[in-house]
Amino acid sequence: MKINSIQAGPCRVTLSPHGVSYTFGIRKLYLTTTPDGRKQVKVRLPGGLRVGKTFGKRRSHGHH
């Protein structure tokens, strides 16, 4: 499974077998849209700790 990522300033586009995700981050705050349509907010705290929250439901791809 190969994952490709393109970084342009504070924006990153990641291509994976699951789809495309988009991340925008400045300093210690990152906002991500996942391939399945969810939104994630992540904050980096001192000591390397990361705290995050995911919003939304996974989109169904119609597989039964």
Phi and psi restraints in degrees (range 20) as a CNS / XPLOR table:
assign (resid 1 and name C) (resid 2 and name N)
       (resid 2 and name CA) (resid 2 and name C) 1.0 -104.3 20.0 2
assign (resid 2 and name N) (resid 2 and name CA)
       (resid 2 and name C) (resid 3 and name N) 1.0 134.7 20.0 2
assign (resid 2 and name C) (resid 3 and name N)
       (resid 3 and name CA) (resid 3 and name C) 1.0 -118.1 20.0 2
assign (resid 3 and name N) (resid 3 and name CA)
       (resid 3 and name C) (resid 4 and name N) 1.0 128.9 20.0 2
assign (resid 3 and name C) (resid 4 and name N)
       (resid 4 and name CA) (resid 4 and name C) 1.0 -110.8 20.0 2
assign (resid 4 and name N) (resid 4 and name CA)
       (resid 4 and name C) (resid 5 and name N) 1.0 143.2 20.0 2
assign (resid 4 and name C) (resid 5 and name N)
       (resid 5 and name CA) (resid 5 and name C) 1.0 -135.3 20.0 2
assign (resid 5 and name N) (resid 5 and name CA)
       (resid 5 and name C) (resid 6 and name N) 1.0 138.9 20.0 2
assign (resid 5 and name C) (resid 6 and name N)
       (resid 6 and name CA) (resid 6 and name C) 1.0 -121.9 20.0 2
assign (resid 6 and name N) (resid 6 and name CA)
       (resid 6 and name C) (resid 7 and name N) 1.0 122.6 20.0 2
assign (resid 6 and name C) (resid 7 and name N)
       (resid 7 and name CA) (resid 7 and name C) 1.0 -108.8 20.0 2
assign (resid 7 and name N) (resid 7 and name CA)
       (resid 7 and name C) (resid 8 and name N) 1.0 131.4 20.0 2
assign (resid 7 and name C) (resid 8 and name N)
       (resid 8 and name CA) (resid 8 and name C) 1.0 -137.7 20.0 2
assign (resid 8 and name N) (resid 8 and name CA)
       (resid 8 and name C) (resid 9 and name N) 1.0 95.9 20.0 2
assign (resid 8 and name C) (resid 9 and name N)
       (resid 9 and name CA) (resid 9 and name C) 1.0 63.7 20.0 2
assign (resid 9 and name N) (resid 9 and name CA)
       (resid 9 and name C) (resid 10 and name N) 1.0 -130.4 20.0 2
assign (resid 9 and name C) (resid 10 and name N)
       (resid 10 and name CA) (resid 10 and name C) 1.0 -81.8 20.0 2
assign (resid 10 and name N) (resid 10 and name CA)
       (resid 10 and name C) (resid 11 and name N) 1.0 0.7 20.0 2
assign (resid 10 and name C) (resid 11 and name N)
       (resid 11 and name CA) (resid 11 and name C) 1.0 -105.7 20.0 2
assign (resid 11 and name N) (resid 11 and name CA)
       (resid 11 and name C) (resid 12 and name N) 1.0 141.9 20.0 2
assign (resid 11 and name C) (resid 12 and name N)
       (resid 12 and name CA) (resid 12 and name C) 1.0 -135.5 20.0 2
assign (resid 12 and name N) (resid 12 and name CA)
       (resid 12 and name C) (resid 13 and name N) 1.0 135.5 20.0 2
assign (resid 12 and name C) (resid 13 and name N)
       (resid 13 and name CA) (resid 13 and name C) 1.0 -114.3 20.0 2
assign (resid 13 and name N) (resid 13 and name CA)
       (resid 13 and name C) (resid 14 and name N) 1.0 125.9 20.0 2
assign (resid 13 and name C) (resid 14 and name N)
       (resid 14 and name CA) (resid 14 and name C) 1.0 -116.1 20.0 2
assign (resid 14 and name N) (resid 14 and name CA)
       (resid 14 and name C) (resid 15 and name N) 1.0 126.8 20.0 2
assign (resid 14 and name C) (resid 15 and name N)
       (resid 15 and name CA) (resid 15 and name C) 1.0 -105.6 20.0 2
assign (resid 15 and name N) (resid 15 and name CA)
       (resid 15 and name C) (resid 16 and name N) 1.0 123.4 20.0 2
assign (resid 15 and name C) (resid 16 and name N)
       (resid 16 and name CA) (resid 16 and name C) 1.0 -135.4 20.0 2
assign (resid 16 and name N) (resid 16 and name CA)
       (resid 16 and name C) (resid 17 and name N) 1.0 172.7 20.0 2
assign (resid 16 and name C) (resid 17 and name N)
       (resid 17 and name CA) (resid 17 and name C) 1.0 -60.4 20.0 2
assign (resid 17 and name N) (resid 17 and name CA)
       (resid 17 and name C) (resid 18 and name N) 1.0 -20.8 20.0 2
assign (resid 17 and name C) (resid 18 and name N)
       (resid 18 and name CA) (resid 18 and name C) 1.0 -86.4 20.0 2
assign (resid 18 and name N) (resid 18 and name CA)
       (resid 18 and name C) (resid 19 and name N) 1.0 -14.6 20.0 2
assign (resid 18 and name C) (resid 19 and name N)
       (resid 19 and name CA) (resid 19 and name C) 1.0 136.5 20.0 2
assign (resid 19 and name N) (resid 19 and name CA)
       (resid 19 and name C) (resid 20 and name N) 1.0 -155.4 20.0 2
assign (resid 19 and name C) (resid 20 and name N)
       (resid 20 and name CA) (resid 20 and name C) 1.0 -112.1 20.0 2
assign (resid 20 and name N) (resid 20 and name CA)
       (resid 20 and name C) (resid 21 and name N) 1.0 135.3 20.0 2
assign (resid 20 and name C) (resid 21 and name N)
       (resid 21 and name CA) (resid 21 and name C) 1.0 -122.0 20.0 2
assign (resid 21 and name N) (resid 21 and name CA)
       (resid 21 and name C) (resid 22 and name N) 1.0 152.3 20.0 2
assign (resid 21 and name C) (resid 22 and name N)
       (resid 22 and name CA) (resid 22 and name C) 1.0 -124.2 20.0 2
assign (resid 22 and name N) (resid 22 and name CA)
       (resid 22 and name C) (resid 23 and name N) 1.0 132.9 20.0 2
assign (resid 22 and name C) (resid 23 and name N)
       (resid 23 and name CA) (resid 23 and name C) 1.0 -128.0 20.0 2
assign (resid 23 and name N) (resid 23 and name CA)
       (resid 23 and name C) (resid 24 and name N) 1.0 136.2 20.0 2
assign (resid 23 and name C) (resid 24 and name N)
       (resid 24 and name CA) (resid 24 and name C) 1.0 -126.3 20.0 2
assign (resid 24 and name N) (resid 24 and name CA)
       (resid 24 and name C) (resid 25 and name N) 1.0 125.3 20.0 2
assign (resid 24 and name C) (resid 25 and name N)
       (resid 25 and name CA) (resid 25 and name C) 1.0 -142.7 20.0 2
assign (resid 25 and name N) (resid 25 and name CA)
       (resid 25 and name C) (resid 26 and name N) 1.0 140.9 20.0 2
assign (resid 25 and name C) (resid 26 and name N)
       (resid 26 and name CA) (resid 26 and name C) 1.0 -130.3 20.0 2
assign (resid 26 and name N) (resid 26 and name CA)
       (resid 26 and name C) (resid 27 and name N) 1.0 126.3 20.0 2
assign (resid 26 and name C) (resid 27 and name N)
       (resid 27 and name CA) (resid 27 and name C) 1.0 53.5 20.0 2
assign (resid 27 and name N) (resid 27 and name CA)
       (resid 27 and name C) (resid 28 and name N) 1.0 -102.9 20.0 2
assign (resid 27 and name C) (resid 28 and name N)
       (resid 28 and name CA) (resid 28 and name C) 1.0 -112.4 20.0 2
assign (resid 28 and name N) (resid 28 and name CA)
       (resid 28 and name C) (resid 29 and name N) 1.0 8.9 20.0 2
assign (resid 28 and name C) (resid 29 and name N)
       (resid 29 and name CA) (resid 29 and name C) 1.0 -119.5 20.0 2
assign (resid 29 and name N) (resid 29 and name CA)
       (resid 29 and name C) (resid 30 and name N) 1.0 128.3 20.0 2
assign (resid 29 and name C) (resid 30 and name N)
       (resid 30 and name CA) (resid 30 and name C) 1.0 -129.5 20.0 2
assign (resid 30 and name N) (resid 30 and name CA)
       (resid 30 and name C) (resid 31 and name N) 1.0 135.2 20.0 2
assign (resid 30 and name C) (resid 31 and name N)
       (resid 31 and name CA) (resid 31 and name C) 1.0 -117.1 20.0 2
assign (resid 31 and name N) (resid 31 and name CA)
       (resid 31 and name C) (resid 32 and name N) 1.0 129.5 20.0 2
assign (resid 31 and name C) (resid 32 and name N)
       (resid 32 and name CA) (resid 32 and name C) 1.0 -129.8 20.0 2
assign (resid 32 and name N) (resid 32 and name CA)
       (resid 32 and name C) (resid 33 and name N) 1.0 141.0 20.0 2
assign (resid 32 and name C) (resid 33 and name N)
       (resid 33 and name CA) (resid 33 and name C) 1.0 -109.1 20.0 2
assign (resid 33 and name N) (resid 33 and name CA)
       (resid 33 and name C) (resid 34 and name N) 1.0 120.7 20.0 2
assign (resid 33 and name C) (resid 34 and name N)
       (resid 34 and name CA) (resid 34 and name C) 1.0 -84.7 20.0 2
assign (resid 34 and name N) (resid 34 and name CA)
       (resid 34 and name C) (resid 35 and name N) 1.0 163.5 20.0 2
assign (resid 34 and name C) (resid 35 and name N)
       (resid 35 and name CA) (resid 35 and name C) 1.0 -58.6 20.0 2
assign (resid 35 and name N) (resid 35 and name CA)
       (resid 35 and name C) (resid 36 and name N) 1.0 -27.2 20.0 2
assign (resid 35 and name C) (resid 36 and name N)
       (resid 36 and name CA) (resid 36 and name C) 1.0 -93.5 20.0 2
assign (resid 36 and name N) (resid 36 and name CA)
       (resid 36 and name C) (resid 37 and name N) 1.0 12.3 20.0 2
assign (resid 36 and name C) (resid 37 and name N)
       (resid 37 and name CA) (resid 37 and name C) 1.0 93.8 20.0 2
assign (resid 37 and name N) (resid 37 and name CA)
       (resid 37 and name C) (resid 38 and name N) 1.0 -2.1 20.0 2
assign (resid 37 and name C) (resid 38 and name N)
       (resid 38 and name CA) (resid 38 and name C) 1.0 -80.3 20.0 2
assign (resid 38 and name N) (resid 38 and name CA)
       (resid 38 and name C) (resid 39 and name N) 1.0 160.1 20.0 2
assign (resid 38 and name C) (resid 39 and name N)
       (resid 39 and name CA) (resid 39 and name C) 1.0 -113.8 20.0 2
assign (resid 39 and name N) (resid 39 and name CA)
       (resid 39 and name C) (resid 40 and name N) 1.0 139.3 20.0 2
assign (resid 39 and name C) (resid 40 and name N)
       (resid 40 and name CA) (resid 40 and name C) 1.0 -127.1 20.0 2
assign (resid 40 and name N) (resid 40 and name CA)
       (resid 40 and name C) (resid 41 and name N) 1.0 140.6 20.0 2
assign (resid 40 and name C) (resid 41 and name N)
       (resid 41 and name CA) (resid 41 and name C) 1.0 -120.4 20.0 2
assign (resid 41 and name N) (resid 41 and name CA)
       (resid 41 and name C) (resid 42 and name N) 1.0 127.8 20.0 2
assign (resid 41 and name C) (resid 42 and name N)
       (resid 42 and name CA) (resid 42 and name C) 1.0 -129.2 20.0 2
assign (resid 42 and name N) (resid 42 and name CA)
       (resid 42 and name C) (resid 43 and name N) 1.0 141.5 20.0 2
assign (resid 42 and name C) (resid 43 and name N)
       (resid 43 and name CA) (resid 43 and name C) 1.0 -126.8 20.0 2
assign (resid 43 and name N) (resid 43 and name CA)
       (resid 43 and name C) (resid 44 and name N) 1.0 131.7 20.0 2
assign (resid 43 and name C) (resid 44 and name N)
       (resid 44 and name CA) (resid 44 and name C) 1.0 -91.6 20.0 2
assign (resid 44 and name N) (resid 44 and name CA)
       (resid 44 and name C) (resid 45 and name N) 1.0 124.5 20.0 2
assign (resid 44 and name C) (resid 45 and name N)
       (resid 45 and name CA) (resid 45 and name C) 1.0 -103.2 20.0 2
assign (resid 45 and name N) (resid 45 and name CA)
       (resid 45 and name C) (resid 46 and name N) 1.0 163.0 20.0 2
assign (resid 45 and name C) (resid 46 and name N)
       (resid 46 and name CA) (resid 46 and name C) 1.0 -55.8 20.0 2
assign (resid 46 and name N) (resid 46 and name CA)
       (resid 46 and name C) (resid 47 and name N) 1.0 145.1 20.0 2
assign (resid 46 and name C) (resid 47 and name N)
       (resid 47 and name CA) (resid 47 and name C) 1.0 88.2 20.0 2
assign (resid 47 and name N) (resid 47 and name CA)
       (resid 47 and name C) (resid 48 and name N) 1.0 6.4 20.0 2
assign (resid 47 and name C) (resid 48 and name N)
       (resid 48 and name CA) (resid 48 and name C) 1.0 85.4 20.0 2
assign (resid 48 and name N) (resid 48 and name CA)
       (resid 48 and name C) (resid 49 and name N) 1.0 2.7 20.0 2
assign (resid 48 and name C) (resid 49 and name N)
       (resid 49 and name CA) (resid 49 and name C) 1.0 -74.2 20.0 2
assign (resid 49 and name N) (resid 49 and name CA)
       (resid 49 and name C) (resid 50 and name N) 1.0 137.4 20.0 2
assign (resid 49 and name C) (resid 50 and name N)
       (resid 50 and name CA) (resid 50 and name C) 1.0 -120.2 20.0 2
assign (resid 50 and name N) (resid 50 and name CA)
       (resid 50 and name C) (resid 51 and name N) 1.0 133.9 20.0 2
assign (resid 50 and name C) (resid 51 and name N)
       (resid 51 and name CA) (resid 51 and name C) 1.0 -121.1 20.0 2
assign (resid 51 and name N) (resid 51 and name CA)
       (resid 51 and name C) (resid 52 and name N) 1.0 136.6 20.0 2
assign (resid 51 and name C) (resid 52 and name N)
       (resid 52 and name CA) (resid 52 and name C) 1.0 -146.0 20.0 2
assign (resid 52 and name N) (resid 52 and name CA)
       (resid 52 and name C) (resid 53 and name N) 1.0 163.1 20.0 2
assign (resid 52 and name C) (resid 53 and name N)
       (resid 53 and name CA) (resid 53 and name C) 1.0 -139.9 20.0 2
assign (resid 53 and name N) (resid 53 and name CA)
       (resid 53 and name C) (resid 54 and name N) 1.0 137.5 20.0 2
assign (resid 53 and name C) (resid 54 and name N)
       (resid 54 and name CA) (resid 54 and name C) 1.0 -111.0 20.0 2
assign (resid 54 and name N) (resid 54 and name CA)
       (resid 54 and name C) (resid 55 and name N) 1.0 136.2 20.0 2
assign (resid 54 and name C) (resid 55 and name N)
       (resid 55 and name CA) (resid 55 and name C) 1.0 -119.3 20.0 2
assign (resid 55 and name N) (resid 55 and name CA)
       (resid 55 and name C) (resid 56 and name N) 1.0 146.8 20.0 2
assign (resid 55 and name C) (resid 56 and name N)
       (resid 56 and name CA) (resid 56 and name C) 1.0 93.6 20.0 2
assign (resid 56 and name N) (resid 56 and name CA)
       (resid 56 and name C) (resid 57 and name N) 1.0 170.3 20.0 2
assign (resid 56 and name C) (resid 57 and name N)
       (resid 57 and name CA) (resid 57 and name C) 1.0 -108.5 20.0 2
assign (resid 57 and name N) (resid 57 and name CA)
       (resid 57 and name C) (resid 58 and name N) 1.0 153.5 20.0 2
assign (resid 57 and name C) (resid 58 and name N)
       (resid 58 and name CA) (resid 58 and name C) 1.0 -65.5 20.0 2
assign (resid 58 and name N) (resid 58 and name CA)
       (resid 58 and name C) (resid 59 and name N) 1.0 137.2 20.0 2
assign (resid 58 and name C) (resid 59 and name N)
       (resid 59 and name CA) (resid 59 and name C) 1.0 -78.8 20.0 2
assign (resid 59 and name N) (resid 59 and name CA)
       (resid 59 and name C) (resid 60 and name N) 1.0 139.5 20.0 2
assign (resid 59 and name C) (resid 60 and name N)
       (resid 60 and name CA) (resid 60 and name C) 1.0 -83.3 20.0 2
assign (resid 60 and name N) (resid 60 and name CA)
       (resid 60 and name C) (resid 61 and name N) 1.0 140.1 20.0 2
assign (resid 60 and name C) (resid 61 and name N)
       (resid 61 and name CA) (resid 61 and name C) 1.0 -98.8 20.0 2
assign (resid 61 and name N) (resid 61 and name CA)
       (resid 61 and name C) (resid 62 and name N) 1.0 10.6 20.0 2
assign (resid 61 and name C) (resid 62 and name N)
       (resid 62 and name CA) (resid 62 and name C) 1.0 81.0 20.0 2
assign (resid 62 and name N) (resid 62 and name CA)
       (resid 62 and name C) (resid 63 and name N) 1.0 13.5 20.0 2
assign (resid 62 and name C) (resid 63 and name N)
       (resid 63 and name CA) (resid 63 and name C) 1.0 -86.0 20.0 2
assign (resid 63 and name N) (resid 63 and name CA)
       (resid 63 and name C) (resid 64 and name N) 1.0 129.5 20.0 2
